[in-house]
Amino acid sequence: SWKWAQKLELVSVLSAHEGCVNSVRFCGESLVTGSDDRTVCLWRAAEGRVVARLRTVHSHNIFDAARSPDGSVVVTSGADGRVGASRARE
Protein backbone atom coordinates (compact mmCIF):
# COMPACT_ATOMS: atom_id res chain seq x y z
CA SER A 1 0.00 0.00 0.00
CA TRP A 2 1.18 3.52 -0.83
CA LYS A 3 -0.87 5.20 1.91
CA TRP A 4 2.30 5.97 3.89
CA ALA A 5 3.64 7.97 0.93
CA GLN A 6 0.64 10.27 1.06
CA LYS A 7 1.77 11.38 4.51
CA LEU A 8 5.21 12.53 3.35
CA GLU A 9 5.82 16.20 2.70
CA LEU A 10 8.78 17.46 0.68
CA VAL A 11 10.69 19.88 2.90
CA SER A 12 13.62 20.79 0.65
CA VAL A 13 15.76 19.64 -2.26
CA LEU A 14 19.50 19.63 -1.66
CA SER A 15 21.69 20.21 -4.71
CA ALA A 16 25.47 20.41 -4.67
CA HIS A 17 26.85 17.28 -6.34
CA GLU A 18 27.66 17.01 -10.03
CA GLY A 19 26.98 13.28 -10.14
CA CYS A 20 24.61 10.66 -8.83
CA VAL A 21 24.32 10.72 -5.01
CA ASN A 22 24.91 7.22 -3.65
CA SER A 23 25.06 7.86 0.08
CA VAL A 24 23.05 10.03 2.49
CA ARG A 25 23.45 9.79 6.27
CA PHE A 26 22.43 11.84 9.25
CA CYS A 27 25.11 12.66 11.79
CA GLY A 28 23.41 14.59 14.57
CA GLU A 29 22.00 17.75 12.99
CA SER A 30 24.18 17.34 9.89
CA LEU A 31 23.97 15.28 6.73
CA VAL A 32 26.84 13.57 4.91
CA THR A 33 26.45 12.77 1.20
CA GLY A 34 28.75 10.91 -1.17
CA SER A 35 28.56 11.00 -4.95
CA ASP A 36 29.78 9.76 -8.32
CA ASP A 37 31.59 13.12 -8.59
CA ARG A 38 34.06 11.69 -5.99
CA THR A 39 33.24 14.35 -3.40
CA VAL A 40 31.58 14.34 0.00
CA CYS A 41 29.34 17.18 1.12
CA LEU A 42 28.61 18.09 4.73
CA TRP A 43 25.26 19.82 5.14
CA ARG A 44 23.40 21.69 7.84
CA ALA A 45 20.23 19.69 7.54
CA ALA A 46 17.86 22.29 8.99
CA GLU A 47 19.17 24.99 6.65
CA GLY A 48 19.65 22.80 3.59
CA ARG A 49 23.06 24.27 2.83
CA VAL A 50 26.52 22.82 2.25
CA VAL A 51 29.03 23.78 4.93
CA ALA A 52 31.94 21.80 3.47
CA ARG A 53 32.76 19.97 0.28
CA LEU A 54 35.59 17.44 0.54
CA ARG A 55 37.68 16.01 -2.27
CA THR A 56 38.47 12.37 -1.63
CA VAL A 57 41.19 9.85 -2.53
CA HIS A 58 38.86 8.01 -4.86
CA SER A 59 39.45 7.66 -8.59
CA HIS A 60 35.89 6.41 -9.14
CA ASN A 61 32.47 7.00 -7.62
CA ILE A 62 31.83 6.94 -3.89
CA PHE A 63 29.52 4.19 -2.71
CA ASP A 64 29.22 5.17 0.94
CA ALA A 65 30.21 7.97 3.31
CA ALA A 66 29.87 8.32 7.07
CA ARG A 67 31.06 10.69 9.78
CA SER A 68 32.78 9.60 13.00
CA PRO A 69 30.78 9.95 16.23
CA ASP A 70 32.69 13.11 17.20
CA GLY A 71 32.25 14.52 13.67
CA SER A 72 35.97 15.07 13.04
CA VAL A 73 36.51 12.40 10.36
CA VAL A 74 34.58 11.36 7.25
CA VAL A 75 35.20 7.86 5.90
CA THR A 76 34.31 6.83 2.36
CA SER A 77 34.28 3.67 0.27
CA GLY A 78 34.42 3.72 -3.49
CA ALA A 79 34.31 1.76 -6.72
CA ASP A 80 38.11 1.87 -6.84
CA GLY A 81 38.27 -0.57 -3.91
CA ARG A 82 39.65 2.01 -1.48
CA VAL A 83 38.47 3.30 1.86
CA GLY A 84 39.42 6.90 2.55
CA ALA A 85 39.44 9.00 5.68
CA SER A 86 39.34 12.81 5.59
CA ARG A 87 39.31 15.44 8.29
CA ALA A 88 35.92 17.13 8.42
CA ARG A 89 36.29 20.91 8.64
CA GLU A 90 33.24 23.11 8.61
N, C-alpha and C positions, 0 to 999 in steps of 0.2 A: 504494500500500500504506500502511496505517495503522500498521505495526509500529513506526515511529519514535515515534508518539504513546504507545505503551505504555511507553516508556522515560522519559517526562516525569513529574516529580513536582511537585505543587503545593507551593510553599514558603510563600507568603503571599498574601493578598488585600489590596490597598491601596485604601482608601476615603477620599476627602476631597472630591471634586468633587460638585457638585449637578446636573451634566449629563453628557452623553455625552463620554467621553474620546477625543479624536481623535489625540493625539500622545503617544508615550512614547519617551524617548531616554535612554540612559546617558551620563553625563558623569563619567568617572572612577568613583568610588564612589557617585556620586549619580544620581538619576533626575530628569528634567524631564518634566512632563506638562502638556498643554494641553487645554482642555475647551470644550464648548458653554456653560458657565457664565461664559465670558470671563475665567477666571482661569488662572494657571499655578501649579503646585505644585512645589516643590523637595523632594526626599525623600532621606533617608539609606537607601539601598537595603538594606543589611544589617540595619537595624533596622525597616524598613517604616514609618517615621514621617515626617510632614511637618515640615520645618524652616522653611519659609517658604511663604506663599501670597501671590502677587502679583496685584493688580488690573492690568488692561491698558488700552490705549487703544481697544480694540475695542468696537464697538457690536453686533457679532454674534459667532457662535461662532469659536473659534480652530481653525484647520486644522493648524498646525504650531508647534512651539516647540523651540528649541535654545539651549544655553548656549555662550558663547565659550570658547575653549581655556583661558583663565585663570580661568574661572568667574565673572567679575565682571558680565557682562551676559547677559540672556536676550532673545532675539529671537523675535518671534511673527509669524505671518501669519494673517489672518482672512477671513471671508466678506464683510466690509465693504470689502475691497480694500486694506486698510492693512497695513503692516509696522511693528511697534512694537519698541522697544528699552527695556528696564527694567534698572535696577541690581539685581543679585542680592545680597540681604543675608540671611545666615543668622543 
